[in-house]
Amino acid sequence: MMKKSLLTTGVMVLALGSAPAYAHISLLTSEAQVGASYRAVLVVGHGCGSEATTGVRVQIPEGFYNVKPMPKPGWEVETVTGPYESPFMNHGTELTVGVQEISWTGGALPDDFFDEFTFRGTFGENLEEGTTFYFPVIQTCGSTESAWIDQSGDDDVEFPAPAVTLNPGSGHHH
């Protein structure tokens, strides 16, 4: 049974690895529920040209609350906080300030490898179901940057922002 799982996983990895050459930073899970917690895993598939990735900075848009980044060995993680436009209720406590940006720096991810950068939070209950929610990312490779910030939804853009589709919530959040 374990061999089958490993084989299935291997096939999935090969399928993901066969993405077009213009691969980009994407989210491992591309769907989430309105009003529910979400573990965002940014997949960095390559450097900038042949340069190693030395920094990843993600903007946390309004509507994604109670954000916490996952530490990453070999990288320094920092957050920028600020006021929410609309307060968020978290287990009966009103939150008015939260994380607006996360950055991982100081590491080196060679162009020949991929890695993941993880954070979690909760989608607000007032977000519209069926919409696309974007997490703009700036990828730094030494003195070069790639801005994965296009939110047009066009499949042919060169630098699309990582995105998640918001599905109907279960009526309550955890």
Stockholm file with secondary structure:
# STOCKHOLM 1.0

chainA/1-174         MMKKSLLTTGVMVLALGSAPAYAHISLLTSEAQVGASYRAVLVVGHGCGSEATTGVRVQIPEGFYNVKPMPKPGWEVETVTGPYESPFMNHGTELTVGVQEISWTGGALPDDFFDEFTFRGTFGENLEEGTTFYFPVIQTCGSTESAWIDQSGDDDVEFPAPAVTLNPGSGHHH
#=GR chainA/1-174 SS CHHHHHHHHHHHHHHHHTSCTTCCCEESCCEEETTSEEEEEEEECCCBTTBCEEEEEEECCTTEEEEEECCCTTSEEEEEEEEEEEEEEETTEEEEEEEEEEEEEEEEECTTCCEEEEEEEEECTTSCTTCEEECCEEEEETTEEEEECBCSCCTTCSSBCCEEEEECCCSSCC
#=GC SS_cons         CHHHHHHHHHHHHHHHHTSCTTCCCEESCCEEETTSEEEEEEEECCCBTTBCEEEEEEECCTTEEEEEECCCTTSEEEEEEEEEEEEEEETTEEEEEEEEEEEEEEEEECTTCCEEEEEEEEECTTSCTTCEEECCEEEEETTEEEEECBCSCCTTCSSBCCEEEEECCCSSCC
//
